Amino acid sequence: MWYSIDSNDGDLAKQTMKRIMDAFMPKYVGAGRPLGMAVFYSYNADTQITTIYFSPQASSLAMQFGATPFDGDFADMDLALLVGDQASIEHLFPDID
């Protein structure tokens, strides 16, 4: 299950992303650097909301930051990798061209 956090405060979103990046690495390395463990984000200019998405293998990190389950669809979303292996994009989203 994917998890997400929304923030409509640009500075708070940046601070949260920095904290997530710092907390991610020890968990990632300790888990053996799995391709399925990654964190992504998107920014909606219309609503000015930054959303951070935790892959299923990053669920313990998601819980640490109070993320909630995300059962939406990533179609037509402009996601950027926040932290994790660049190859995780193809691993987690094999249908993306």
N, C-alpha and C positions, 0 to 999 in steps of 0.2 A: 504494500500500500504506500502510495506517495503521501507526503505531508507538505503543508505550506504555511507561510506566515505573510500577512499583508501589512504594509506600512504606508501611510500617506504623509509621513514626515521625512523629507529627503535626508536630513542630517541623522535622524534616528535610524533610518534604513542603512545608511553607510556605516554607522557604528555597529549595528547588528551584523551586517555582512562581515565586517572586520573580526568581530568576536567569533562568528561561525567559522571563518577561515582559520583562526588561531586554534579553535577547539577541534576542528576537523582533522588536522594533520596527525596528531597522536593516535586517534581512533583509526584513521586510514592506514597508517603504517603498521599499527598493531594488528590490523585485520589482514595484512599481507597485500595491501594496495589493490583491492578488487576493482575490476572495471565497472561493476554495478553500483559502486559507492561513489556518489557525486552530489553536488548541490548546484542548482541552476537558479537564475533569476530572470525576471522580465519587468519592464517598466511600461506602464500605460500612460502616455502623455495626456490623454483626454481626462482621465480621472486622477492623474498624478499619484498613482499607487504603484509601489514597488512590491512585487511578490517574489518570495524566495521559496523554491521547491526542493524538497529533500527526496532523493531516490529511496526506494524501499530498504536498501542496505544501509542507508544513513538514518534509519528510523530512531536509533537511540540518541543521535545528535538532535534530531527533530524534537524529540520529547524534552531534551535538555533546554531547548529554546521555546518551548510552549507552542509548537506548531500543531495544527489540527489536520485531520485526514483530508486529503484532496482526492475527490473521485471525478474530477472534471476531465476534459479532453485537451491534449496539447496541440491539436490541429490548429493551424493558422496562428500559432503563438510564436513570438519572436523571443526565444530563450537564449540566454548566454550562460556559459559555464562559469560558475563562481569559483568552485574548487573541486578537484578531482582530475583524473587523467583525461586528456583531450579525446582519447579513443573511447571513453565512456559514452560519448554522444552517439556514435554508431552502435555501440553495444546496447544502450538503453532505448534508442529510437531507430531500429533497423529499417523502418519503412520510409525514412526521410531521404529524399534525393539529394 
